[in-house]
Amino acid sequence: MHADTVFIGGTIVTMDPARCVIEDGGIAVRDGQIVAIDTADTLRDSVQAAQVIDCTGHVMLPGLIDVHAHAGHGLIKSMGMHGGDRWENICGEVYTQVSPPDFWYAEARLAALERLRFGVTTGVSLLGGGDTIMRTDNPTYAAAHCRGVVEVGTRSMVAVGPTRAPHPRLYAEWKDGKRQTYDVTFTQQLRTCQQVVEDWHDTHQGRIQIAMLYPVLRDEHERDMTRVDYAEACAQASA
């Protein structure tokens, strides 16, 4: 058998149904796919590889999956944490008012690298602060996020969708040091999401997948929103 790379000497935790662990194991990879797993001695005899990497003293196991994360949080995860709910408010302010595409690109690279550091190779990322605030006023921001993930090499399920009603919501961008605000409607956010799906879904050998979501209205929203806003949100959500 021919392979591009063989990883030799590590302890392999296969995660198969039998929970098999191979001491002094080997993994052969060809064209980005695992083609053989066995003991190191067996693979030395049966596989010819262009590259052999000694993994003695290391543990190898399938990449972990991070099933819940928010794009953007990586760069502001500790900002204002002493102020109770202030951090969540900061997220909304940053994501809608002061986050150019470079912000989403840099944060995506940081988050992907932090995931890799802890053995996570696949993750879910909501593009913003969740169902309350999503950076879906323009497809440029999702594109910047996806580019960052692709360059690091991980897999990502990027969740996009309109923010929670009522709409419109106020967003802003900065040009030549000046803040320019604009209202974003539900329709505009939906069109943005459709464009993101067309541009990025199932691209880069399937490493980028796009998911669509829409926020729900729960009991706490009826409790915390003004009566007028809640009534308008219900009307828009059911339209």
Secondary structure by P-SEA (a helix, b strand, c coil): cccccccccccccccccccccccbbbbbbccccccccccaaaaaacccccbbbbbcccccccccccccccccccccccccccccaaaaaaaaaaacccccaaaaaaaaaaaaaaaaaaccccccccccccccccccccaaaaaaaaaaaaaaccccbbbbbbcccccccccccccccbbbbbbbcaaaaaaaaaaaaacccccccccbbbbbbbbbbcaaaaacccaaaaaaaaaaaac
